[in-house]
Structure formats: C-alpha cells, structure tokens
Amino acid sequence: MIPVATVHQLVVTRQPTEVSQQDLVIVERQLGRPARGVVQVSVRCACGKPIVVRTAPLLPDGTPFPTTYYLTARGARAGIGRLESEGLMAQMNAQLRLDVSLAAAHLAAHNDYLRRRAELGDPPQIRGVSAGGMPDHVKCLHVMAAHALAVGPGVNLLGDAALVELSRWWRPDVCGCAEEPSYA
C-alpha cells in the first residue's frame, strides 16, 4: 500500500523567484543539458541552488511544453528514477483504479497544475493536457514530486507519497549538493 495519506512536512524554501543567469547555469549542470523555457525557481535547496524550476508552456522556439514543474536536483532525480524502477508508478496506477477518492484527488491535482500553468500562458496545443499522466494515471513520478514540492503538501497526493518514499535517499530540507559536482 502506498502511503498516500502521509504528507511530507519537510521545511523547504518555497518562495518562487525569477530565474537568474547563475540559476540557469546550475540547472544546466544539474540536468546535463541546456535548460529550456525556465522562468522561475519554485523550490531551492537549503544552500540556495534550484531543486524545482517552473517552465513556460511554450519554449522559446515555439514548441508546446506541458511540463510546468521540473525537478532538477540530481539526488532527487536519481531517487525518483529508482522509485520508478522499483514499480511505484505501477502501484500508484493500481491504487488509482481502486480508490475513487484518490482518483478524485489526482484529478484535482491535474486541475491545479493546469491552473498554475495558465498563469504563464495557455497555448491551445496543450490546453487540458497537464503532465506526468494526470488526470487518470501516473506516467512520471518526477512531475508528481516537482509539483508537490512547488505547491506544498496536500495538493498532489501522489507527489506527496513519492516524496515520502524518496526521503529514504534524498530530502529537500537537507543539502546534498556537496555530493554533486561543483557548480562554480
């Protein structure tokens, strides 16, 4: 059983700020590729580095991009990948099919995601399409966790549950950046 009723109560810096050039350099190093369409840092590590960024719904080249919240911290991404490989998404999808209240909460998370993305624009190509498989299944735990971190506990219950599971290896309130390559 997935601990969906357990909500992470970890202390994180959840004060969205405009993205700086230094933030973009850090995010590119975290991801190992250029950052695209980043407009904001939604969550920061205790040391100040980005953990979750917010991206525009249209990339600079005009490509529609439904993934509004993007998990960038390497430790978090690696841990979420591990949870995905351990079958957590399959468990969540099975639970969604059986639990009507969880399915309703997942739909509400989808609507919250769409509402927050619309604050940045509402391109018709992705209207009604959120990310991560919402509203009817889970396709990407990275999206669920990023959304949960960015908006706080209780909005994306499956993201909250993923963060609880992730806390075995990574927590947003404990800096793990020293274990990553230098971002200087």
Secondary structure, 3 states (H helix, E strand, C coil): CCCCCCCCCCCCECCCEECCHHHHHHHHHHHCCCCCCEEEEEEECCCCCEEEEEECCECCCCCECCCCEEECCHHHHHHHHHHHHCCHHHHHHHHHHHCHHHHHHHHHHHHHHHHHHHCCCCCHHHCCCCCCCCCCCCCCHHHHHHHHHHHCCCCCHHHHHHHHHHCCCCCCCCCCHHHCCCCC
